[in-house]
Each structure stands twice: as C-alpha cells, then as structure tokens.
Amino acid sequence: MAQIIDGKKISSEIKEEIKSVCSQLVKEKKQLPGLVTILVGNNPASKAYVNSKAKSCNEVGMVSKIEILDESISEEELISLINRFNNDKNYHGILVQLPLPKYINESNVIKSIIPEKDVDGFHPINVGKLVIGEETLIPCTPYGILELLKRYNIETKGKHVVVVGRSNIVGKPIANLLLQKRDGANAVVTIVHSAAKNISFYTKQADILIAAIGSPKFIKAEMLKENVVVIDVGINRVEDANSPKGYKIIGDVDFDEVSKIASFITPVPGGVGPMTIAMLLKNTLIAYKHLTKNIE
Ligand SMILES: Nc1nc2c(c(=O)[nH]1)N[C@@H](CN(C=O)c1ccc(C(=O)N[C@@H](CCC(=O)O)C(=O)O)cc1)CN2
C-alpha cells in the first residue's frame, strides 16, 4: 500500500514558516508583504480559491486585498487596474485568478503584470527564465510538487518522470523544472498528451508519474509499474448525491486501485491542491524580498 503524501500537512508547515518570517518583520517594524488578487466575474470555484488565498494571507500575517470585477469589464479597464497595482508599493504580488471570461485575452493580461510582481510565474519573462534555469518566480502548483518531493525525500536524479498533460500552468513548467541540472531535480522527463497513440506505453515506464490532464480517474493501475510515485494534480468536480454540496472533488488518478501498487501517492483533495496556495504565499514573500530588500 502506498504512503500518502500529505499536502495539507506540508502546506501548513510552509505557512507556519512564512508566519514566523512575518512576525519577525512586525517585531522589526518593517513593511509587510502584500498580495492583491483580482477576480473577474463570479465563477463559484474561482471565488472560493480567491477567498482561500486571502484567508491564508491573513493567517500568516500578510497584507491582502481582493478586487472583484464585474464580468462586463473591458480588457483595457482590467489592464489599467493592474497598472495601478504595478505602481503600488503596498503590494508585492499581483495575481489574476484564471480562467478569465472568454472575451478577455489572457495573454495580454498576464503580460501587463510586471515580472517582479508576477507571483503566478506566468509572465513570458519568468517562463523564459524558468526554462533556461535562471532564478525566477515559479508557478505555484509545480513549485508545490517540487516541495512535496523534497520534503518526502523522493529522489528525482536520473529517474524517469512522465508528465501527463502539457498546460502552461502545470505540465510544461513541472517538466522543465524536473529536467534542470543545476540546483534542480536532474530527472529524465517525458511529456505525454492527448495526441499520444498509446499513453500506457509511456506511463508504464514512469518512476514518477505526474497526472495533470483534467480527466477524472484517467490513470488506472494497469497503466503503471509497481512502486511508482504518483502525483495527482487533477481537480475534477463530479456529481455526488451523498454530498451536501451535490458534488465531490476527485483527481486524474484512480486512487483506490493505484494506491495498491504505488510507493507514494498524493490524495485528492489534500495533496497538491493545498500546496498551490502555500507556494503562492512563498512567492509573495520572495517578490517582497526582491522589491524591498527587507529580508536577507
Ligand atoms: N491565477 C491562477 N489561477 C488558477 C490557478 C493558479 O495557480 N493561478 N490554479 C487553479 C486554481 N487554484 C488556485 O488558484 C487552486 C486549486 C485548488 C486548490 C485546492 O486547495 N484544492 C483542494 C480542494 C478544494 C475544493 O474542495 O474545491 C485540494 O485539492 O485539496 C487551491 C487552489 C486554477 N486557477
């Protein structure tokens, strides 16, 4: 039976570490790190994530602001708001909750955030730095996966990591990070996606499997080898008549079957998800440090 990788526990530990840094800043009467989160429209899941980010900021002692904008806002108005925060010294991190309404060009919006405040790590300058192995703000979910592997002492050097999914938020950045030699994981990486003719051919070779496809229970035990490490990034809402909410969250991996053959596995919920917010706080602290030079 696989050992559970407890993202909830690790994310709490990271938040405690950040909280103690913020307490020290208070003692030294220094400015506190600040994060502004921008939400366009009223997608219930996005609203919940934004509230959760603000709550976590408050818990660790960071300054936090939520800007909720009507779905009818124009791209120009959104970018002009971002520009205001680009120049606001109270906020060191700016995050625009995704997805955006279809009529707003996501790429234009991401590019309008100055790279120094881009705590999502989605700006092309930060993406480029990540790919060439330079220090930068790393997208929160991949950063969380690296932290889980590190804190569970899971060796990646020379291991074959198979990433299923090629999104800009998870698949591409985690593949690049795990590939890195200098200060990196030094793994052998394969990216598989929906156009692959025989996905199992690739997944069966994985020492570490990262599932980020957005398809409930897509990864089955017979697609994997014994003792594989399984990281499930999927967050899929499926109907559940037994839940008061009417739905439950499940991952991209068939947890019940796969946990019988894996050596380590992340659950959903409680695995990678909580790490996304913990690493957002960490990125806000890193951005603060660079912008203010207030911490060694
Ligand atoms: N600007 C961004 N937008 C989005 C990102 C992102 O990193 N930046 N990621 C996702 C949503 N997301 C954060 O924004 C996020 C997703 C899931 C969780 C989480 O803690 N999940 C829990 C389950 C929560 C539930 O019950 O609904 C878990 O897996 O245990 C946190 C943050 C898309 N948008």
The ligand as a Tripos MOL2 file, in Angstrom:
@<TRIPOS>MOLECULE
LIG
   34    36     1     0     0
SMALL
NO_CHARGES

@<TRIPOS>ATOM
      1 N1         -4.0560   32.6630  -11.3820 N.pl3     1 LIG1
      2 C1         -4.2400   31.3630  -11.1460 C.ar      1 LIG1
      3 N2         -5.4010   30.7800  -11.4510 N.ar      1 LIG1
      4 C2         -5.5460   29.4480  -11.2010 C.ar      1 LIG1
      5 C3         -4.5170   28.6890  -10.5780 C.ar      1 LIG1
      6 C4         -3.2970   29.3320  -10.2720 C.ar      1 LIG1
      7 O1         -2.3130   28.7240   -9.7630 O.2       1 LIG1
      8 N3         -3.1990   30.6700  -10.5620 N.ar      1 LIG1
      9 N4         -4.7470   27.3610  -10.2120 N.pl3     1 LIG1
     10 C5         -6.0890   26.8280  -10.2410 C.3       1 LIG1
     11 C6         -6.9480   27.0740   -9.0240 C.3       1 LIG1
     12 N5         -6.2620   27.1960   -7.7220 N.am      1 LIG1
     13 C7         -5.6710   28.3700   -7.4140 C.2       1 LIG1
     14 O2         -5.9000   29.3870   -7.9800 O.2       1 LIG1
     15 C8         -6.3970   26.1920   -6.7170 C.ar      1 LIG1
     16 C9         -6.9500   24.9700   -6.9960 C.ar      1 LIG1
     17 C10        -7.1500   24.0330   -5.9620 C.ar      1 LIG1
     18 C11        -6.7720   24.3090   -4.6610 C.ar      1 LIG1
     19 C12        -7.0380   23.3720   -3.5430 C.2       1 LIG1
     20 O3         -6.6470   23.6160   -2.4370 O.2       1 LIG1
     21 N6         -7.7640   22.2650   -3.7790 N.am      1 LIG1
     22 C13        -8.2350   21.3990   -2.7370 C.3       1 LIG1
     23 C14        -9.6970   21.0890   -2.9800 C.3       1 LIG1
     24 C15       -10.5350   22.3220   -2.9490 C.3       1 LIG1
     25 C16       -12.0110   22.0710   -3.1260 C.2       1 LIG1
     26 O4        -12.5660   21.3240   -2.3280 O.co2     1 LIG1
     27 O5        -12.5880   22.6990   -4.0440 O.co2     1 LIG1
     28 C17        -7.4350   20.1170   -2.7270 C.2       1 LIG1
     29 O6         -7.0030   19.6790   -3.7890 O.co2     1 LIG1
     30 O7         -7.2770   19.5820   -1.6270 O.co2     1 LIG1
     31 C18        -6.2150   25.5400   -4.4080 C.ar      1 LIG1
     32 C19        -6.0280   26.4680   -5.4150 C.ar      1 LIG1
     33 C20        -6.8430   27.4140  -11.4400 C.3       1 LIG1
     34 N7         -6.7290   28.8450  -11.4960 N.pl3     1 LIG1
@<TRIPOS>BOND
     1     1     2 1
     2     2     3 ar
     3     2     8 ar
     4     3     4 ar
     5     4     5 ar
     6     4    34 1
     7     5     6 ar
     8     5     9 1
     9     6     7 2
    10     6     8 ar
    11     9    10 1
    12    10    11 1
    13    10    33 1
    14    11    12 1
    15    12    13 1
    16    12    15 1
    17    13    14 2
    18    15    16 ar
    19    15    32 ar
    20    16    17 ar
    21    17    18 ar
    22    18    19 1
    23    18    31 ar
    24    19    20 2
    25    19    21 1
    26    21    22 1
    27    22    23 1
    28    22    28 1
    29    23    24 1
    30    24    25 1
    31    25    26 2
    32    25    27 1
    33    28    29 2
    34    28    30 1
    35    31    32 ar
    36    33    34 1
@<TRIPOS>SUBSTRUCTURE
     1 LIG1         1 GROUP 0 **** ****
